[in-house]
Amino acid sequence: MRRYSAFAIAREGLRYHTGWERAWASPEPKKRYDAIVVGAGGHGLATAYYLGKNHGIKNVAVIEKGWLGGGNTGRNTTIIRSNYLQDPSAAIYEKARSLYETMSQDLNMNVMFSPRGVIMLAQTHHEVRGYQRTAHANALQGVATEWIGPQRVKELVPIIRLDGPRYPVLGGLWQPRGGTARHDAVAWAYARACSAMGMDIIQNCAVTGIETEDGAVKAVNTTKGRIETAKLALVVAGHSSELAGMAGFRLPIESVALQALVSEPIKPAMDVVVMANTVHGYMSQSDKGEMVIGGGTDGFNNYTQRGSFHHVEETVRALVETFPMLSRLKMMRQWGGIVDMTGDRSPILSKTPVGGIYVNAGWGTGGFKSIPGSGWAMAELVAKDAPGPLAAAFGLDRFREGRFIDESVAAGVAH
Ligand SMILES: Cc1cc2nc3c(=O)[nH]c(=O)nc-3n(C[C@H](O)[C@H](O)[C@H](O)COP(=O)(O)OP(=O)(O)OC[C@H]3O[C@@H](n4cnc5c(N)ncnc54)[C@H](O)[C@@H]3O)c2cc1C
């Protein structure tokens, strides 16, 4: 792989950009791999990358039914933060956030990580208590967050209205090194690095069946033929239950559409990310100038990847209370993704009842931020057939044993 650099851009500029090589290869599948990852979203690609980088397992295929990054990874609103309440969550999300800090250098591609800061607004007394508690928990966990009062919120977000008609802003939980990154670039960067290690990324290839023998995985059937493997990582977000069904077990996951929308582009108006959980909406401004707005999940299970008018209305109406200037903007595009929700709103990184099959799912509305940490932990689980410290608490057995990692408060709003 030839390195991207300022020098390379200058060189290619001089020769009309004729010398760039393809970022990743598109091979036909081999008959057998040491490990197969199903799903070329951020989590699947990061799993493959750390399998190679941290564990030396490079005879790996990543199988994707569509195009890489075309699932939730390319549909999210790119918020990155690690201000979670429970210790296992803070550990994995902070690991991920810290890997984002150096991702562009590590993967030699600009993923546009922008640690512009994230505020979670407190608009009820209940939220004030909740976020002050999270700030204390974060201090103990080594996650840099702080509780800030309304005046500091106003300094950070001049366009905000503090004395809204229903919910005045009472303060917020501020994570100065939270922010955003370019979602497609994260997928592309991992894909390029995997391909450079000799891994096969096979797009337009759906897994249609999973063969097992004596309680262990033997092969997958795909639209491009049968492929053998002894290790199979299912990393397919909203399709997790479907793939688990092919292997003969069930997952405690519900799939549901989550929607987002963007406004027309405007001049720079807000240089932090703001989340307003009570009125249920959140917003950041993209480099193009669009206000990127996220709403909530649909109230019923479904597999649609579409937006709907009632969500646009609900989300924008809620945000206009806190950001009155929004009422003057036109909304340009809306879309949806299928998110995978667990009961405790925490992910699953786990062995399964079938030997050699591992599942990484349940990131729900907030798994973009965790991509590098999740890939790191999942690769360790697959390589060693046992979870490491980051994944240990997220096993499937927690649902049987009642050891929930209850982040439902933190996941009260989609992000
Ligand atoms: C509107 C929206 C906004 C969001 N905002 C944020 C945010 O601001 N911050 C945040 O942290 N998170 C956010 N999220 C959540 C985040 O996008 C997801 O948690 C994350 O992208 C999941 O990544 P993934 O790699 O697990 O899944 P995906 O990116 O969905 O990848 C799974 C892949 O598996 C493939 N697949 C499925 N079935 C098969 C099969 N049978 N064979 C082969 N391939 C298959 C799919 O095609 C897909 O490409 C948001 C999600 C949505 C929808």
The ligand as an SDF file (V2000), in Angstrom:
LIG
                    3D

 53 58  0  0  0  0  0  0  0  0999 V2000
  -29.7710    7.5790   11.8120 C   0  0  0  0  0  0  0  0  0  0  0  0
  -28.7000    7.0190   12.7000 C   0  0  0  0  0  0  0  0  0  0  0  0
  -27.9500    7.8730   13.4870 C   0  0  0  0  0  0  0  0  0  0  0  0
  -26.9530    7.3710   14.3150 C   0  0  0  0  0  0  0  0  0  0  0  0
  -26.1540    8.2530   14.9930 N   0  0  0  0  0  0  0  0  0  0  0  0
  -25.1050    7.7980   15.7180 C   0  0  0  0  0  0  0  0  0  0  0  0
  -24.2060    8.7200   16.3190 C   0  0  0  0  0  0  0  0  0  0  0  0
  -24.3320    9.9280   16.1840 O   0  0  0  0  0  0  0  0  0  0  0  0
  -23.1780    8.2190   17.0610 N   0  0  0  0  0  0  0  0  0  0  0  0
  -23.0090    6.8750   17.2390 C   0  0  0  0  0  0  0  0  0  0  0  0
  -22.0870    6.4840   17.9490 O   0  0  0  0  0  0  0  0  0  0  0  0
  -23.8270    5.9720   16.6260 N   0  0  0  0  0  0  0  0  0  0  0  0
  -24.8680    6.3950   15.8660 C   0  0  0  0  0  0  0  0  0  0  0  0
  -25.6970    5.5060   15.2340 N   0  0  0  0  0  0  0  0  0  0  0  0
  -25.5000    4.0700   15.4300 C   0  0  0  0  0  0  0  0  0  0  0  0
  -24.3730    3.5350   14.5540 C   0  0  0  0  0  0  0  0  0  0  0  0
  -24.5470    3.9720   13.2380 O   0  0  0  0  0  0  0  0  0  0  0  0
  -24.3450    2.0240   14.5930 C   0  0  0  0  0  0  0  0  0  0  0  0
  -24.3610    1.5460   15.9270 O   0  0  0  0  0  0  0  0  0  0  0  0
  -23.0660    1.4840   13.9260 C   0  0  0  0  0  0  0  0  0  0  0  0
  -22.8370    2.1110   12.7050 O   0  0  0  0  0  0  0  0  0  0  0  0
  -23.1920    0.0070   13.7360 C   0  0  0  0  0  0  0  0  0  0  0  0
  -22.1120   -0.3990   12.9320 O   0  0  0  0  0  0  0  0  0  0  0  0
  -22.0100   -1.8850   12.4490 P   0  0  0  0  0  0  0  0  0  0  0  0
  -20.7180   -2.0320   11.7500 O   0  0  0  0  0  0  0  0  0  0  0  0
  -22.2750   -2.7870   13.6080 O   0  0  0  0  0  0  0  0  0  0  0  0
  -23.2650   -2.0590   11.5070 O   0  0  0  0  0  0  0  0  0  0  0  0
  -23.5280   -1.6480    9.9780 P   0  0  0  0  0  0  0  0  0  0  0  0
  -22.7490   -0.4600    9.5900 O   0  0  0  0  0  0  0  0  0  0  0  0
  -25.0030   -1.6040    9.8140 O   0  0  0  0  0  0  0  0  0  0  0  0
  -22.9010   -2.8620    9.2060 O   0  0  0  0  0  0  0  0  0  0  0  0
  -23.5100   -4.1470    9.1760 C   0  0  0  0  0  0  0  0  0  0  0  0
  -23.3380   -4.6680    7.7730 C   0  0  0  0  0  0  0  0  0  0  0  0
  -23.7740   -6.0240    7.7210 O   0  0  0  0  0  0  0  0  0  0  0  0
  -24.2600   -6.2570    6.4160 C   0  0  0  0  0  0  0  0  0  0  0  0
  -25.0790   -7.4640    6.3970 N   0  0  0  0  0  0  0  0  0  0  0  0
  -26.2890   -7.6460    6.9830 C   0  0  0  0  0  0  0  0  0  0  0  0
  -26.7450   -8.8930    6.6940 N   0  0  0  0  0  0  0  0  0  0  0  0
  -25.8070   -9.4980    5.9340 C   0  0  0  0  0  0  0  0  0  0  0  0
  -25.6810  -10.7780    5.3220 C   0  0  0  0  0  0  0  0  0  0  0  0
  -26.6550  -11.6920    5.4220 N   0  0  0  0  0  0  0  0  0  0  0  0
  -24.5670  -11.0460    4.6100 N   0  0  0  0  0  0  0  0  0  0  0  0
  -23.5590  -10.1420    4.4820 C   0  0  0  0  0  0  0  0  0  0  0  0
  -23.6280   -8.9060    5.0200 N   0  0  0  0  0  0  0  0  0  0  0  0
  -24.7160   -8.5910    5.7520 C   0  0  0  0  0  0  0  0  0  0  0  0
  -25.0600   -4.9860    6.1240 C   0  0  0  0  0  0  0  0  0  0  0  0
  -25.2510   -4.7980    4.7380 O   0  0  0  0  0  0  0  0  0  0  0  0
  -24.1770   -3.9000    6.7500 C   0  0  0  0  0  0  0  0  0  0  0  0
  -23.3330   -3.2670    5.8270 O   0  0  0  0  0  0  0  0  0  0  0  0
  -26.7150    5.9740   14.3920 C   0  0  0  0  0  0  0  0  0  0  0  0
  -27.4680    5.0910   13.6070 C   0  0  0  0  0  0  0  0  0  0  0  0
  -28.4410    5.6120   12.7510 C   0  0  0  0  0  0  0  0  0  0  0  0
  -29.2280    4.6660   11.8970 C   0  0  0  0  0  0  0  0  0  0  0  0
  1  2  1  0
  2  3  1  0
  2 52  2  0
  3  4  2  0
  4  5  1  0
  4 50  1  0
  5  6  2  0
  6  7  1  0
  6 13  1  0
  7  8  2  0
  7  9  1  0
  9 10  1  0
 10 11  2  0
 10 12  1  0
 12 13  2  0
 13 14  1  0
 14 15  1  0
 14 50  1  0
 15 16  1  0
 16 17  1  0
 16 18  1  0
 18 19  1  0
 18 20  1  0
 20 21  1  0
 20 22  1  0
 22 23  1  0
 23 24  1  0
 24 25  2  0
 24 26  1  0
 24 27  1  0
 27 28  1  0
 28 29  2  0
 28 30  1  0
 28 31  1  0
 31 32  1  0
 32 33  1  0
 33 34  1  0
 33 48  1  0
 34 35  1  0
 35 36  1  0
 35 46  1  0
 36 37  1  0
 36 45  1  0
 37 38  2  0
 38 39  1  0
 39 40  1  0
 39 45  2  0
 40 41  1  0
 40 42  2  0
 42 43  1  0
 43 44  2  0
 44 45  1  0
 46 47  1  0
 46 48  1  0
 48 49  1  0
 50 51  2  0
 51 52  1  0
 52 53  1  0
M  END
$$$$
